[in-house]
Amino acid sequence: MNCKYSIIVPAYNVSEYIIDCLESIYRLNYDRNCYEVIVINDGSTDETPQLIEDWIKDKSNYRFISQENKGLGGARNTGIEFSKGEWLIFIDSDDWFHDPELLNIFDTYQKDNDIELIKSISYRETSVRDVSETYLNKDSFIDSGAGTEILVSENFKPHVWLGCYKSTLIKRSEYKFREKIAYEDLDWSIVMHLNARKAIIINYPFYSYFYNTSSLSNNKSLKRIRDLVASLLAVKSIISAKTIPHSVSDVLKRRLKKNTIRLVFITRNYKILDSVKIFKEANTLALFDTILYNSSTKERLIHYIYLHFPLWPITAIRSATLFKRMCLKMKRILQLTIL
């Protein structure tokens, strides 16, 4: 039988979680001859590879690939390269599917041959690993249209694991995930939406996202801030392409501008000199001209200050944050005194 779905699972040092993830896939109520699971060991240094091999040895539709560490993006690229399915689904190895009817639900939205992307706007976030319980979610159709229409709508979400992507769309796009970098799905998702002939948005929380404080996505390291800058620069490069309609590029510019200004607030918990170092080393200054997109005089002034005196705005924001905390602390003290 033809392989309808390829489910791609990158795995790096997740010995505590990987079996839960694989078992959630195995519980899917779907003919196992019609889907494959590709697990990529991305240079793990713990027991992850052995656990995977032991678990999949009697499961014919599971494939195991080992490679040197290339990050989430590099592992997904490998999974795409070896995939045989008509549709591709991604899942992170510390998360899980909690609806066994997942693939059957996706089937119902593929009757139109022009549809190349199915994306949900919702998921279940939890810090409790209750993977044994299954949830039969009610899905609801929200919107459909060209990928660009969905991209500029308020329903757009960049998370790659919320989607189901037609393999022909991925091949035609000729765009790979960036390797060894966080936020690797931001620009990739934008490109997929730009190239999708038709996309569907549904409200279907089939995915359980485990809020793991030690995971890559919750790591607040300086490298992660640099990775965010690199991702925003990749988006900026996409926007610069002349083939993108003005209506689409205008929306992307506004989003990029908002995220660029937000960068200063993201770094507010670091030492001031570390924040300045990020701005200089991470090529953040190359983003600051995005503040000039349809900007007011006030925003142009902000751009000039960031560009020439990065220490000043950071210090001002830190001082304002510290003052606010002191005021809240004094308020609590006064309340306790009155009581």
C-alpha positions in Angstrom: 0.0 0.0 0.0 1.1 3.6 -0.6 2.6 5.5 2.4 0.1 8.3 3.1 1.9 10.0 6.0 5.5 10.4 7.2 5.8 11.4 10.9 9.3 12.9 11.6 10.7 12.7 15.1 14.0 14.4 15.9 15.6 13.1 19.1 18.5 14.5 21.1 19.2 13.5 24.7 15.6 12.8 25.4 15.9 9.4 27.2 13.3 10.5 29.7 10.7 11.3 27.2 11.2 9.6 23.8 9.2 6.4 24.6 6.2 8.4 25.6 6.4 10.2 22.3 6.8 7.1 20.2 3.9 5.3 22.0 1.6 8.2 21.4 2.2 7.7 17.7 1.8 4.0 17.9 -1.6 4.5 19.5 -2.9 6.3 16.4 -6.1 4.6 15.1 -4.8 4.2 11.5 -3.6 1.4 9.2 0.1 1.1 10.1 0.8 0.1 6.5 -0.3 3.6 5.4 2.1 5.7 7.6 5.7 5.6 8.5 7.6 7.0 11.5 11.2 8.3 11.0 13.1 8.8 14.2 16.4 10.7 13.8 19.0 10.4 16.6 20.7 13.8 16.3 24.0 12.9 17.9 22.6 12.0 21.4 25.1 11.4 24.2 22.8 9.6 26.6 20.7 6.4 26.3 18.3 7.8 23.7 19.6 5.8 20.7 19.5 2.4 22.5 16.0 3.1 23.9 14.8 3.9 20.4 16.3 0.9 18.7 15.0 -1.5 21.4 11.5 0.0 21.2 11.1 0.0 17.4 12.8 -3.4 16.6 9.5 -5.2 16.1 7.7 -2.3 14.4 8.0 -2.5 10.6 6.7 1.1 9.9 9.3 2.7 12.2 12.7 3.7 10.8 15.8 4.8 12.8 18.5 7.1 11.5 21.6 8.3 13.4 23.6 11.4 12.4 26.0 13.9 13.9 24.4 16.7 15.8 22.8 19.2 13.4 20.0 20.6 15.7 16.3 20.3 15.3 16.4 21.8 11.8 19.1 19.5 10.6 17.3 16.4 12.0 14.1 17.5 10.3 15.9 18.0 7.0 17.2 14.4 7.2 13.7 13.1 8.0 12.3 15.0 4.9 15.1 13.5 2.7 14.3 9.9 3.7 10.5 10.3 3.8 8.2 8.4 1.5 4.8 9.8 2.5 2.4 12.0 0.6 2.1 14.2 3.7 4.6 15.1 6.4 4.0 15.7 10.1 6.5 16.8 12.6 6.6 16.1 16.3 9.2 17.0 18.9 10.5 14.1 21.0 9.4 15.5 24.4 5.8 16.1 23.2 3.0 13.7 22.2 -0.2 13.3 20.2 -3.2 12.8 22.5 -5.9 12.2 19.9 -5.7 8.7 18.3 -7.9 9.9 15.5 -5.4 12.4 14.3 -4.6 11.0 10.9 -8.3 10.2 10.2 -9.1 13.9 10.9 -6.4 15.0 8.5 -7.8 12.7 5.9 -11.2 14.5 5.9 -9.5 17.8 4.8 -7.7 16.4 1.8 -10.5 15.9 -0.6 -9.5 19.0 -2.5 -6.4 18.1 -4.5 -5.2 21.8 -4.3 -4.8 21.7 -0.6 -1.2 21.5 0.3 -1.1 22.6 4.0 -3.4 21.9 6.9 -2.6 23.9 10.0 -4.2 24.0 13.5 -4.3 27.2 15.5 -4.5 25.4 18.9 -2.6 22.9 21.0 -2.5 21.7 24.6 0.3 23.1 26.7 1.1 21.2 29.9 3.9 20.8 32.5 2.4 17.4 33.6 3.3 14.3 31.6 -0.1 12.7 31.6 0.6 10.8 28.4 -1.6 7.7 29.2 -4.8 9.7 28.9 -6.2 10.2 25.4 -8.4 13.1 24.3 -10.9 12.8 21.5 -10.8 16.4 20.2 -13.6 18.0 18.3 -12.1 19.7 15.3 -13.6 22.7 13.6 -13.0 24.3 10.3 -12.0 28.0 10.5 -10.7 29.2 7.2 -9.2 28.3 3.8 -7.5 30.1 1.0 -4.2 30.6 -0.7 -1.2 30.1 1.6 -0.5 33.8 1.4 -4.0 34.6 2.6 -3.5 32.4 5.7 0.0 33.8 6.3 -1.3 37.4 6.6 -4.3 36.5 8.8 -4.4 36.6 12.6 -4.6 32.8 12.5 -1.0 32.3 11.3 1.2 30.3 13.7 4.8 29.4 12.8 5.1 26.2 14.9 6.0 23.5 12.4 4.5 20.8 14.6 1.0 22.2 14.3 0.8 21.4 10.6 0.4 18.7 8.0 2.4 19.5 4.8 2.1 17.9 1.4 5.5 16.5 0.3 5.2 18.1 -3.1 4.9 21.5 -1.5 8.1 21.0 0.5 10.0 19.7 -2.6 8.7 22.6 -4.8 9.7 25.2 -2.2 13.3 24.0 -2.1 13.8 25.6 1.3 15.5 23.8 4.2 15.4 24.2 7.9 18.5 26.1 9.2 20.8 23.8 11.2 22.1 24.2 14.8 19.9 27.1 15.5 16.8 27.9 17.6 13.6 29.4 16.0 14.5 27.3 13.0 10.8 26.9 11.9 10.0 30.6 11.8 11.3 31.4 8.2 10.5 27.8 7.0 6.8 28.1 7.9 6.6 31.5 6.2 8.1 30.0 3.0 5.7 27.0 3.1 2.7 29.4 3.4 4.0 31.6 0.6 4.2 28.6 -1.8 1.1 26.7 -0.8 -1.6 26.8 -3.5 -4.3 26.3 -0.9 -4.2 26.0 2.9 -6.8 25.1 5.5 -6.9 26.4 9.1 -8.6 24.3 11.7 -9.1 24.5 15.5 -7.9 21.1 16.5 -5.7 20.8 19.6 -4.3 17.3 18.7 -0.8 18.1 20.0 0.4 18.1 23.6 3.3 20.5 24.1 5.3 19.7 27.2 6.5 22.8 28.9 10.0 21.5 29.8 12.1 24.2 31.6 15.3 22.5 30.5 14.3 22.1 26.8 15.7 24.0 23.9 12.6 26.1 23.4 12.7 27.4 27.0 16.4 28.0 27.2 17.1 31.7 27.7 20.8 31.6 26.9 22.6 34.3 25.0 23.0 32.0 22.1 19.2 31.7 21.9 18.9 35.4 21.6 21.5 35.4 18.8 19.5 32.6 17.1 16.3 34.7 17.3 18.2 37.6 15.6 19.4 35.2 12.9 15.8 34.0 12.4 14.5 37.5 12.1 17.2 38.3 9.6 16.1 35.3 7.6 12.6 36.6 7.6 13.9 40.0 6.5 15.6 38.3 3.6 12.4 36.6 2.5 10.5 39.9 2.7 13.1 41.5 0.4 12.2 39.0 -2.4 10.5 40.9 -5.3 8.1 38.0 -6.0 6.1 38.6 -2.7 2.9 40.6 -3.2 3.0 44.1 -1.5 0.0 43.2 0.7 1.9 40.2 2.1 5.2 41.9 2.5 3.6 44.9 4.4 2.1 42.5 7.0 5.4 40.6 7.4 7.2 44.0 7.8 4.9 45.0 10.6 5.4 41.7 12.4 9.2 41.9 11.9 9.2 45.5 13.2 7.3 44.5 16.3 9.7 41.6 17.0 12.7 43.8 16.5 11.6 46.3 19.1 10.7 43.4 21.4 14.3 42.2 21.3 15.4 44.9 23.9 12.8 43.6 26.3 13.8 40.0 25.9 17.4 40.8 27.0 16.3 42.9 30.0 17.3 40.1 32.4 20.9 40.0 31.3 23.7 42.3 32.4 23.7 45.5 30.4 27.1 44.9 28.8 26.0 41.4 27.8 22.9 42.9 26.1 25.1 45.4 24.2 27.4 42.6 23.2 24.4 40.7 21.8 23.4 43.8 19.8 26.9 44.1 18.3 27.9 40.4 17.8 24.5 39.0 16.7 24.2 41.5 13.9 21.1 43.0 15.6 21.9 46.4 14.1 21.1 44.9 10.7 17.5 44.5 12.0 17.0 48.0 13.3 16.2 49.5 9.9 13.0 47.5 10.1 11.8 50.0 12.7 11.7 52.5 9.8 8.9 50.5 8.0 6.0 52.9 7.8 7.4 54.5 10.9 6.6 57.7 12.8 9.1 60.4 13.8 9.1 58.8 17.3 10.1 55.4 15.9 12.8 57.0 13.7 14.2 58.5 16.8 14.2 55.1 18.5 16.0 53.6 15.5 18.7 56.3 15.7 19.3 55.8 19.4 19.4 52.0 19.1 21.8 52.3 16.2 24.3 54.8 17.7 23.8 54.6 21.4 22.6 51.0 22.3 23.7 51.3 25.9 21.3 54.2 26.6 17.9 52.5 25.8 18.9 49.3 27.5 19.9 51.2 30.7 16.7 53.2 30.6 14.5 50.0 30.3 16.5 48.3 33.1 16.1 51.4 35.3 12.3 51.6 34.6 11.9 47.8 35.3 13.9 48.1 38.6 11.8 51.1 39.7 8.6 49.3 39.0 9.7 46.3 41.0 10.7 48.6 43.9 7.3 50.3 43.8 5.5 47.0 43.9 7.6 45.8 46.8 6.9 49.0 48.8 3.2 48.6 48.1 3.2 45.1 49.6 5.1 46.4 52.6 2.6 49.2 53.2 -0.3 46.8 52.8 1.2 44.4 55.4 1.9 47.4 57.7 -1.8 48.5 57.5 -3.0 45.0 58.2 
